[in-house]
Amino acid sequence: MVKKALCVGCNYPSKAFGLAGGVNDAFLLAECLQAHAGFEPENICILHDVYPGQKKSMKVDPSRTPTRVNILHQLQWLVRNAKPGDVLFFSFAGYGLQVDDMDGYQDEGYDEAILPTDFVDGRDGDYTVIVTDDIHDVLMGVPQNCAVTVVMDCDHATSVIDVSGTLDGKLVEGLKYHNFCGLKAHTVKMQLASHNRDVWQEERARQVKARPRFQPMMEIDNPRKGRLPTRPAMSRSSPVAFCFSAAGHGQTAMEMQVMAMADGKETPRQHGILSWCFVRALEELRYDCTYLDLLMAVRRQFRDIKVRDVPRMDQEVLLTYCTPLSNPGMMRAFAPVDAGAKLPHMGSPAVSKGGGIEAAVQQQWPPTPAAPAVVPPPPPGYVGSRGAVGGGGTGGSGAAPDRPPPGRPPASGGTGDTGGLGNQDEAWPPLPPPPPPPPVSGNRRSSSELVHHNITPGEGGSFSVQGGAGSGGCSGSREAWYGGSSSGG
């Protein structure tokens, strides 16, 4: 079992509208994982564009800067060689935004994206972004029984894992819907969000140096163009994944100045609200909790900050998870899947309350076993040449034998689904030949060919036409002038 983590922090030092707490968040989370969650230093990667507590004095190694290429490359490193039982962690602290794909259809919605530190460089005049769909494609390709935890301390990052995996069973807010033949269906794109400037511009928010973590909507031609190779399709398994998002649709994720301990004394330091509350919540729960316990503890930290520092703060932490195997009420944070399923924390504060959403979640999800095993491929030689021993119903030979007709038992070598001889002649005895068709006398026509209006079949293949003077036909009965006693041709 291996625990690996990727922590990304962007302060955008070369930009006039940069942040001050993104890099601090990355190092804070990495330090917490290393000290209390069992992550080894060699398995923790931190991408940052400045050093903590500094602005532009020291240049960061280019391989450690949070550029678009480096972020996607390190995401591949995170999931590469992952095995069942491993624990993976990914966090991003920086700007989030909505992107309008100009190569798409009109009014199809907006993509959610994060902003790397080199977003101004761009491609062909466009800004460089990382769409959350790209992050989803990489993280959801992990093997079965591999636990993934994501912390997105930015705006517009609610669709990283699963838009349907919420505690109340509803879809995340802000999804774009379309009508198809009278049926209303949701997409993975979002509606355009609006933000209230009074949240970070009111007096008390300015005193703690509150800053929003979003950028205005950008119009980009094909924002996924030029991305690294990923799996832009369904994940190969049903992973166990949880994502903590800093704010929901239309809310404003922020960073602010907090009092942090440094060298034994409290000093003011800029941090994202989610990252700071996430670490404080783990400390409150002594780093032993379920994901539901952690969510409730983070919400309590949010409420304290709103009452004490930012009264107009509207952001609320959002927990999404990948259905159906992820169980926030029973699985342990930063623990392997098996351990999280078998050790329910019944003495936790969220469970002991016995009411509200905590009790409902505990009743909704029983202890979750490990993910079901994926059906392995057939062994070498299973699908062989004609006559090889194999599955009678599915193959076992180069040409799969047909199943017996209804009411006929299979051959003694096995059932049609579980075994038998691959040779069709040995598996099923030959059927009796079909009966010969009835003989046809001469070239006599059948009656069905001659029933048409006033045509009546006669003897020896002849036919006659019946009609009356009033109808324009011949009176009486006589042989047809066009066929006579011929074969009716």
SVG drawing of the C-alpha trace seen along z (x, -y; Angstrom):
<svg xmlns="http://www.w3.org/2000/svg" viewBox="-75 -49 91 87">
<polyline fill="none" stroke="black" stroke-width="0.4" points="0.0,0.0 1.4,-3.4 0.2,-6.9 0.9,-9.5 0.0,-13.2 0.1,-16.1 -0.4,-19.6 -0.6,-22.5 -0.5,-26.2 -0.6,-29.2 0.1,-32.7 0.6,-34.1 3.4,-36.4 3.9,-38.0 0.3,-39.1 -1.2,-42.3 -4.2,-40.3 -2.2,-37.5 -3.0,-35.7 -1.1,-35.5 -2.2,-32.2 -2.2,-29.6 1.3,-28.4 0.8,-28.5 -2.1,-26.2 -0.1,-23.7 2.7,-23.5 0.2,-23.5 -1.7,-20.4 1.6,-18.6 2.9,-19.2 -0.3,-17.9 -0.2,-14.7 3.4,-14.0 3.1,-14.6 -0.3,-13.0 -1.6,-10.9 1.3,-8.6 2.5,-10.1 6.3,-9.7 8.2,-12.8 9.3,-11.1 5.7,-10.4 4.6,-14.0 5.0,-16.4 4.4,-20.2 4.1,-22.5 4.4,-26.2 5.4,-29.4 6.9,-31.2 8.3,-30.1 6.1,-30.4 6.3,-33.8 8.1,-35.4 7.0,-37.1 9.5,-37.1 12.9,-37.0 13.8,-33.4 13.3,-31.6 11.5,-28.3 12.8,-25.3 10.9,-25.2 10.1,-21.5 8.3,-22.4 6.2,-25.4 2.4,-24.8 2.3,-25.2 -0.4,-23.4 2.0,-20.8 3.6,-20.2 0.2,-19.8 -1.1,-17.3 2.2,-15.5 2.3,-15.2 -1.4,-14.0 -0.2,-11.2 2.6,-10.5 0.0,-10.4 -2.1,-7.6 0.7,-5.8 1.5,-2.4 -1.3,-2.8 -2.5,0.5 -5.5,1.7 -5.2,0.5 -3.2,-2.7 -4.3,-6.1 -4.0,-9.2 -4.5,-12.8 -4.7,-15.9 -5.2,-19.5 -5.3,-22.8 -5.3,-26.3 -5.6,-29.1 -8.1,-30.6 -11.0,-28.8 -13.2,-30.1 -15.8,-29.2 -14.9,-28.7 -17.0,-29.2 -15.9,-26.8 -16.2,-28.8 -15.9,-25.7 -19.0,-24.2 -22.7,-24.9 -24.4,-28.0 -26.0,-28.0 -24.6,-24.6 -23.2,-25.8 -19.8,-26.6 -16.9,-24.3 -15.4,-24.6 -11.6,-25.0 -8.6,-26.0 -6.0,-28.5 -2.3,-27.4 0.4,-29.9 1.3,-30.2 -2.2,-30.9 -1.3,-34.2 1.2,-32.4 -1.6,-30.6 -1.9,-28.8 -2.5,-30.8 -3.6,-33.8 -5.9,-31.9 -5.5,-31.6 -4.2,-28.3 -6.6,-26.5 -7.1,-23.0 -10.7,-21.9 -12.0,-19.9 -13.0,-17.1 -9.3,-16.5 -8.7,-16.1 -11.6,-13.8 -10.4,-11.6 -7.0,-11.1 -8.1,-10.6 -11.0,-8.3 -8.7,-5.9 -7.3,-4.4 -7.6,-0.7 -10.3,0.8 -10.0,0.4 -7.8,-2.7 -9.0,-5.6 -8.7,-9.2 -9.2,-12.4 -9.4,-15.8 -9.4,-19.3 -10.3,-22.1 -9.7,-25.4 -11.0,-27.6 -14.2,-28.6 -16.0,-26.6 -14.7,-23.1 -17.9,-21.2 -17.7,-18.7 -14.3,-17.2 -15.6,-13.8 -19.3,-13.1 -22.1,-15.6 -24.6,-13.1 -22.7,-12.0 -24.1,-14.3 -25.4,-13.7 -29.0,-14.7 -29.1,-12.6 -29.6,-15.5 -27.4,-16.8 -25.0,-19.7 -26.5,-23.1 -25.9,-25.1 -25.9,-22.2 -27.0,-23.0 -30.1,-21.1 -31.3,-20.4 -34.6,-19.1 -34.4,-16.1 -37.7,-15.1 -39.6,-16.4 -37.3,-14.9 -35.2,-17.1 -31.6,-15.8 -28.6,-17.4 -25.2,-17.8 -21.7,-18.1 -21.6,-21.8 -22.7,-24.6 -24.9,-27.7 -23.2,-31.1 -22.5,-32.0 -22.6,-35.5 -20.8,-36.7 -21.7,-39.2 -18.9,-41.7 -20.0,-42.8 -18.8,-39.5 -15.1,-40.5 -15.4,-44.3 -17.2,-45.1 -15.2,-46.6 -14.7,-43.6 -13.6,-41.5 -11.0,-44.1 -9.6,-44.1 -8.6,-40.4 -7.4,-41.0 -10.1,-38.7 -9.7,-38.0 -11.9,-36.0 -10.5,-33.0 -12.2,-33.2 -11.6,-35.0 -14.3,-36.2 -15.6,-33.9 -13.2,-33.4 -14.0,-32.6 -11.5,-30.1 -11.4,-28.1 -11.5,-24.4 -10.0,-24.7 -9.1,-20.9 -6.9,-21.3 -3.3,-20.2 -3.9,-18.4 -1.7,-15.5 -3.0,-12.0 -5.7,-10.9 -8.7,-8.6 -11.6,-10.8 -14.1,-8.1 -15.7,-6.1 -13.3,-5.1 -12.2,-1.5 -13.6,-0.7 -15.8,-2.2 -13.3,-4.1 -13.6,-5.3 -13.2,-9.1 -14.2,-12.1 -13.9,-15.8 -14.1,-18.8 -15.0,-21.9 -14.5,-25.3 -17.8,-26.8 -20.9,-25.8 -22.3,-27.4 -22.8,-31.1 -20.8,-31.2 -17.4,-32.9 -14.4,-31.0 -12.0,-33.3 -8.6,-33.5 -8.0,-35.6 -5.4,-36.4 -5.4,-34.0 -3.3,-33.7 -1.0,-30.7 1.7,-29.3 5.2,-29.9 8.3,-29.3 6.2,-29.0 4.3,-32.3 1.2,-33.4 1.9,-35.3 -0.6,-36.5 -0.5,-34.4 -2.7,-34.3 -4.6,-31.0 -7.5,-29.8 -10.6,-29.3 -11.1,-25.7 -7.5,-24.6 -7.2,-26.3 -10.5,-24.8 -9.7,-21.4 -6.4,-21.2 -8.1,-22.6 -10.9,-20.1 -8.5,-17.2 -6.7,-18.5 -10.0,-18.7 -10.9,-15.1 -7.3,-14.0 -6.8,-12.8 -9.1,-9.8 -12.5,-10.3 -14.8,-9.4 -15.3,-11.7 -18.7,-12.7 -17.1,-13.6 -14.6,-15.7 -17.3,-17.5 -19.2,-18.4 -16.1,-19.6 -15.1,-21.8 -18.6,-23.3 -18.2,-24.2 -15.0,-26.0 -16.7,-27.8 -19.4,-29.1 -16.8,-30.3 -15.0,-32.3 -18.3,-33.8 -19.3,-35.0 -15.9,-36.2 -14.3,-37.7 -16.4,-37.7 -20.1,-38.2 -21.2,-38.2 -19.3,-35.1 -21.5,-32.9 -19.3,-30.0 -20.2,-26.5 -18.0,-23.5 -19.4,-20.9 -18.6,-17.2 -19.1,-15.1 -18.1,-11.5 -18.1,-8.8 -21.1,-6.5 -21.9,-3.7 -18.9,-2.4 -17.9,-5.6 -19.4,-5.7 -18.7,-9.0 -20.5,-7.8 -18.3,-4.8 -15.0,-5.1 -12.1,-6.6 -10.2,-9.7 -6.8,-8.8 -7.2,-5.1 -7.2,-2.2 -10.6,-1.0 -10.7,2.2 -9.8,0.5 -12.3,-2.2 -15.2,0.2 -14.5,2.5 -13.9,0.0 -16.9,-2.3 -16.2,-5.1 -19.3,-4.9 -18.0,-7.1 -17.4,-10.1 -19.3,-13.4 -21.3,-13.1 -22.6,-9.7 -23.2,-10.2 -25.5,-13.2 -28.1,-10.8 -30.0,-13.4 -30.0,-15.6 -28.1,-14.7 -25.5,-12.7 -28.1,-10.1 -29.8,-10.0 -26.5,-9.2 -25.6,-6.5 -28.9,-4.8 -28.7,-5.2 -25.2,-3.6 -24.5,-0.3 -20.8,0.8 -19.4,0.9 -17.3,3.9 -14.4,3.6 -15.0,3.0 -16.1,6.2 -13.4,7.9 -13.1,7.2 -13.7,10.3 -10.2,11.3 -9.5,12.0 -9.4,15.7 -6.1,17.5 -3.8,18.1 -5.1,21.0 -8.7,20.7 -9.7,19.4 -7.9,21.8 -8.4,23.7 -11.4,25.8 -11.6,28.8 -9.9,27.2 -11.5,27.7 -13.2,24.5 -16.5,22.9 -19.2,24.5 -21.5,21.4 -19.0,18.6 -16.3,20.1 -13.5,22.5 -12.8,23.0 -12.2,20.8 -15.8,21.2 -18.3,21.0 -20.9,23.8 -24.5,22.8 -26.7,23.3 -29.1,26.2 -32.7,25.4 -35.3,24.9 -36.1,28.2 -32.9,29.9 -30.3,30.6 -26.6,29.7 -23.9,32.3 -22.5,34.3 -19.2,32.3 -20.9,29.4 -23.6,26.8 -23.9,24.2 -22.3,21.5 -19.9,23.4 -18.1,25.9 -18.2,28.7 -16.2,29.6 -15.3,26.8 -15.8,29.1 -19.3,28.6 -19.7,32.1 -18.8,33.6 -20.8,31.2 -24.1,31.5 -25.2,34.7 -26.4,34.0 -30.0,33.0 -32.3,35.1 -32.6,33.7 -35.7,31.5 -38.6,33.1 -38.7,32.6 -41.1,30.0 -44.4,31.2 -44.2,32.0 -45.6,29.5 -47.8,31.0 -46.8,29.4 -46.9,25.6 -50.3,25.3 -50.7,22.0 -51.9,21.8 -55.2,20.3 -53.6,17.5 -52.0,16.2 -55.3,16.0 -57.5,14.4 -57.7,10.9 -60.9,9.0 -62.9,11.0 -60.4,13.7 -61.5,17.3 -59.1,20.3 -60.1,23.0 -59.1,26.6 -55.6,27.4 -54.1,24.0 -56.7,22.0 -58.7,19.2 -61.8,17.1 -63.0,13.6 -66.4,12.9 -68.1,9.6 -71.3,7.9 -72.3,5.5 -72.9,2.7 -69.4,3.0 -67.7,2.8 -66.8,6.5 -68.0,9.4 -71.4,10.8 -71.6,14.4 -68.6,16.6 -65.9,17.2 -62.2,17.9 -60.0,14.8 -58.9,13.4 -55.5,12.7 -54.8,16.2 -57.3,18.7 -56.5,22.2 -52.8,21.4 -51.1,21.3 -52.4,17.9 -49.3,16.1"/>
</svg>
